[in-house]
Amino acid sequence: MIALAAIESARERIAGAALRTPLVRLAVDAPGEIWLKLENLQPIASFKIRGAANAVRAADPADLEAGLVTASAGNMAQGVAWIARELGLPATIVVPEHAPATKLAAIERLGGEVMRVPYEDWWRAIEESRVPGIEGLFIHPVEDEGVMAGNGTIALEILEDLPDPDAVLVPYGGGGLVTGMASALRALRPTTRVYAVEPETAAALNAALAAGAPTEIEYRPSFVDGSGSRSVLPGMWPRVRELIDGAFIASLDETAAAVRLLAERTRVVAEGAGALAPAAALAGRAGEGVVVCVVSGGNIDLSTLGGILAGGTPGSTEDRA
């Protein structure tokens, strides 16, 4: 659990980098009253700027001299590249081969140097918190407590705007977002239920909860590139298991439908991971009452978005035909 004091300090530290994002009601017939926390409106179109800014601004200046390094599918990469540019530092970003072009272009636009590697090598960098042969301060996209504290500031804002949510749904990639947010919610409103949401193609947390321990699953890349993994990180498992009330799975069709609905009803562009929480809420998995869904990001390739808005699901049998 991340201390509330650390999360409150992070809020002050990230001022000027991260925005206070709006919380808006989704006008739709659903089992619950759905609200959207629009982190896709951050300067890098993702919540990741919160954790990146907090971790780097809290670091010893001497540790920053060689620059910054991270391993990310794209959004944390942009957060690290953004803060590196602000500080005049080089940033090296290791990304998996399937990372979308939109996110890669954004990293390079922010001045980051992209290294594309096989998924196994990328995952190894996350597990080991280092990239062999690359100097610089490694900012872990998930396990860094400064990153998690920065993520927790989202929950502070939610409770100020909507003091009594029944449930908060959070997309799950490695666990850093739900750990930071759930830590704040447990401290300030422990009756609020917290659920993680994963795509059907990479639901490692759901598998771990069913087995009682982290277990490796078959991972299939999909347009939901910012969420899910082949296994829960061992260091995150005790934290996450203690803090959440459960986890849900959203199908690719449900997620694509949520992307379309958000565009139609709220004119919000969500990436695949950003639509996971609304997809689960719309399916009624969080039950009735007031349900807050974190729209974690909006970095989606325009070609992918176009196909979804036209009624398709990227990666479906119909799309491959």
C-alpha positions in Angstrom: 0.0 0.0 0.0 1.3 3.5 -0.9 1.1 6.0 2.0 -1.5 8.7 1.6 1.1 11.3 2.5 3.2 10.2 -0.4 0.3 10.5 -2.8 -0.6 14.0 -1.4 3.0 15.0 -1.8 3.0 13.7 -5.4 0.1 15.9 -6.2 2.1 19.0 -5.4 5.2 17.7 -7.2 3.4 17.0 -10.5 1.8 20.4 -10.6 2.5 22.0 -14.0 3.1 18.7 -15.7 -0.2 16.8 -15.2 -3.6 18.3 -15.5 -6.5 17.9 -13.2 -8.8 16.0 -15.6 -12.6 16.2 -15.7 -15.0 13.6 -14.3 -18.0 13.4 -16.6 -21.3 11.5 -16.5 -21.8 9.0 -19.4 -25.4 9.4 -20.6 -26.3 5.8 -21.3 -28.7 3.1 -20.1 -26.7 0.8 -18.0 -27.0 -1.1 -14.7 -25.0 1.6 -12.9 -24.6 5.3 -13.0 -21.3 5.6 -15.0 -18.8 8.4 -14.7 -15.6 8.8 -16.7 -12.3 10.1 -15.4 -10.8 11.4 -18.6 -7.1 10.8 -18.3 -6.9 10.7 -22.1 -6.9 14.6 -21.9 -3.5 14.7 -20.3 -0.7 16.5 -22.3 0.5 13.1 -23.5 -3.1 11.7 -23.8 -2.4 9.3 -20.9 -2.4 9.1 -17.1 1.3 8.0 -17.2 2.5 11.6 -17.1 1.5 11.7 -13.4 3.8 8.8 -12.3 6.6 9.8 -14.6 6.7 13.4 -13.4 6.5 12.4 -9.8 9.3 9.8 -10.0 11.7 11.9 -11.9 11.1 15.2 -10.0 11.6 13.3 -6.7 14.9 11.7 -7.9 18.4 12.8 -6.8 19.7 15.2 -9.5 23.0 13.2 -9.5 21.0 10.1 -10.6 19.6 12.0 -13.6 22.9 13.0 -15.2 23.1 10.1 -17.6 19.5 10.5 -18.7 16.3 8.5 -18.3 15.4 4.9 -19.4 12.2 3.0 -19.4 10.5 0.0 -20.9 7.0 0.8 -22.1 4.4 -0.1 -24.7 4.0 3.6 -25.4 2.3 5.7 -22.8 4.9 5.6 -20.0 7.4 6.1 -22.7 5.8 9.4 -23.6 5.6 10.4 -19.9 9.3 9.8 -19.5 10.2 11.5 -22.8 8.0 14.5 -21.8 9.7 15.0 -18.5 13.2 14.3 -19.9 12.6 17.1 -22.5 11.5 19.4 -19.7 14.7 18.8 -17.9 17.0 18.7 -21.0 17.8 15.0 -20.5 18.2 12.2 -23.0 15.6 9.5 -22.8 15.9 5.9 -24.1 12.7 4.0 -24.5 12.5 0.2 -25.0 9.2 -0.8 -26.7 7.8 -4.2 -27.8 7.7 -4.9 -31.5 3.9 -4.6 -31.6 3.8 -1.1 -30.1 1.5 1.1 -32.2 2.8 3.6 -34.7 0.9 6.5 -33.0 2.7 5.9 -29.7 6.1 5.5 -31.3 5.7 8.7 -33.3 4.7 10.6 -30.1 7.8 9.3 -28.3 10.1 10.5 -31.1 8.2 13.8 -31.3 9.0 14.4 -27.6 12.7 13.6 -28.2 12.9 10.1 -27.0 15.1 7.5 -28.6 13.1 4.3 -29.4 14.5 0.8 -29.2 12.1 -1.8 -30.6 12.8 -5.3 -29.2 10.9 -8.7 -29.2 8.2 -8.9 -26.6 10.3 -11.3 -24.5 13.2 -8.9 -24.2 10.9 -6.0 -23.4 9.2 -8.0 -20.7 12.6 -9.0 -19.3 13.6 -5.4 -19.0 10.4 -4.8 -16.9 11.1 -7.8 -14.7 14.7 -6.8 -14.1 14.3 -3.0 -14.0 17.2 -2.5 -16.4 18.2 -2.5 -20.0 21.6 -4.1 -20.6 24.1 -1.8 -22.1 22.0 1.4 -21.6 23.0 4.0 -19.1 20.6 6.2 -17.2 18.0 6.2 -14.4 15.5 3.4 -15.1 12.0 4.6 -14.4 10.0 1.4 -13.9 6.6 1.8 -15.5 4.9 -0.1 -12.7 6.9 -1.0 -9.6 8.4 2.4 -8.8 6.7 3.7 -5.7 7.0 7.2 -7.0 5.2 6.2 -10.1 2.4 4.6 -8.0 2.1 7.6 -5.8 1.7 9.8 -8.8 -1.0 7.5 -10.1 -2.8 7.7 -6.8 -3.5 11.4 -7.4 -6.2 10.4 -9.8 -8.2 9.0 -6.9 -7.8 12.2 -4.9 -9.4 14.2 -7.7 -12.2 11.6 -8.1 -13.2 11.8 -4.4 -13.2 15.6 -4.5 -15.6 15.7 -7.4 -17.7 12.7 -6.4 -17.2 11.9 -2.7 -19.1 8.6 -2.5 -18.6 6.3 -5.5 -19.7 2.7 -5.0 -17.1 1.3 -7.3 -14.0 2.4 -9.3 -12.9 0.4 -12.3 -9.3 0.6 -13.4 -7.6 -0.9 -16.5 -4.8 -3.3 -15.5 -1.4 -3.5 -17.2 1.2 -4.1 -14.6 -0.7 -3.0 -11.5 0.9 0.4 -10.8 -2.3 2.4 -11.6 -4.7 0.3 -9.6 -2.2 0.1 -6.6 -1.8 3.9 -6.4 -5.5 4.6 -6.8 -6.6 1.8 -4.5 -4.2 3.0 -1.8 -5.8 6.4 -1.8 -9.3 5.0 -1.9 -8.7 2.6 1.0 -7.3 5.5 3.1 -10.1 8.0 2.3 -13.2 5.9 1.4 -12.6 2.3 2.3 -16.2 1.3 1.4 -15.6 2.0 -2.3 -15.0 -1.2 -4.2 -12.0 -1.2 -6.6 -11.8 -3.6 -9.6 -9.1 -4.1 -12.2 -10.1 -4.8 -15.8 -8.1 -6.7 -18.4 -8.6 -7.7 -22.0 -9.6 -11.3 -22.8 -6.3 -11.7 -24.8 -4.0 -11.0 -21.8 -5.9 -11.5 -18.5 -3.0 -12.5 -16.3 -4.4 -10.9 -13.1 -7.7 -12.8 -13.5 -5.7 -16.0 -13.9 -3.6 -15.3 -10.8 -6.7 -14.5 -8.7 -8.3 -17.8 -9.8 -5.1 -19.8 -9.1 -4.1 -18.0 -5.9 -0.7 -17.1 -7.3 0.9 -15.6 -10.4 0.7 -18.0 -13.4 1.9 -17.6 -16.9 -0.9 -17.4 -19.6 -0.9 -17.3 -23.3 -0.5 -13.7 -24.3 -2.0 -12.5 -27.6 -1.2 -8.9 -28.8 -4.3 -6.9 -29.7 -5.4 -3.4 -30.2 -5.7 -3.2 -26.4 -1.9 -2.7 -26.3 -1.7 -0.8 -23.1 -3.2 -3.4 -20.8 -2.7 -7.0 -19.9 0.4 -9.2 -19.8 1.6 -12.8 -19.9 2.0 -12.9 -16.1 1.5 -10.7 -13.0 4.8 -9.2 -11.9 5.8 -11.0 -8.7 6.6 -7.8 -6.9 3.1 -6.4 -7.6 1.1 -9.5 -6.7 1.0 -9.0 -2.9 0.1 -5.3 -3.3 -2.6 -5.8 -5.8 -4.2 -8.8 -4.1 -4.4 -6.9 -0.8 -6.0 -3.8 -2.3 -8.5 -4.7 -4.9 -12.0 -6.3 -4.6 -11.7 -8.3 -7.8 -11.0 -8.2 -11.5 -13.0 -8.4 -14.6 -12.3 -9.4 -18.2 -13.6 -7.4 -21.2 -13.8 -9.0 -24.6 -12.3 -7.3 -27.7 -15.8 -6.8 -29.1 -17.0 -5.2 -25.8 -13.9 -2.9 -25.8 -14.3 -1.8 -29.4 -18.0 -1.1 -28.7 -17.0 1.0 -25.7 -14.5 3.0 -27.9 -17.4 3.7 -30.3 -19.8 4.7 -27.6 -17.4 7.1 -26.0 -16.8 8.7 -29.3 -20.5 8.9 -30.1 -21.9 10.1 -26.7 -19.0 12.2 -25.3 -16.8 12.9 -28.3 -14.0 11.3 -26.3 -11.2 9.3 -28.1 -10.1 6.3 -26.0 -7.5 3.8 -26.8 -8.2 0.1 -26.3 -6.9 0.1 -22.7 -8.8 3.3 -22.0 -12.1 1.7 -23.0 -11.7 -1.4 -20.8 -13.3 0.0 -17.6 -16.3 1.5 -19.5 -16.7 -1.8 -21.3 -16.9 -3.7 -18.1 -19.3 -1.2 -16.5 -21.6 -1.1 -19.6 -21.8 -4.9 -19.3 -23.0 -4.6 -15.8 -20.0 -6.4 -14.2 -19.6 -3.7 -11.5 -23.3 -3.9 -10.6 -25.5 -1.0 -9.8 -24.8 2.3 -8.0 -22.2 5.0 -8.9 -19.4 3.5 -11.0 -16.3 5.5 -11.9 -14.3 4.3 -14.9 -10.8 5.5 -15.5 -10.3 6.3 -19.2 -6.5 5.8 -19.0 -5.4 7.0 -22.4 -6.4 8.0 -25.9 -3.3 7.1 -27.9 -4.8 5.0 -30.7 -3.7 4.7 -34.3 -6.1 6.5 -36.6 -6.4 3.5 -38.9 -7.4 1.4 -35.9 -9.8 4.0 -34.6 -11.4 4.3 -38.1 -12.0 0.6 -38.3 -13.6 0.6 -34.8 -15.8 3.6 -35.6 -17.0 1.9 -38.8 -18.2 -1.0 -36.6 -15.3 -3.4 -36.6 -13.2 -5.1 -34.0 -9.5 -5.1 -34.9 -8.1 -8.6 -34.8 -11.5 -10.3 -35.1 -12.1 -13.1 -37.6 -14.2 -10.7 -39.7 -11.3 -8.2 -39.9 -8.8 -10.8 -40.9 -10.9 -12.2 -43.7 
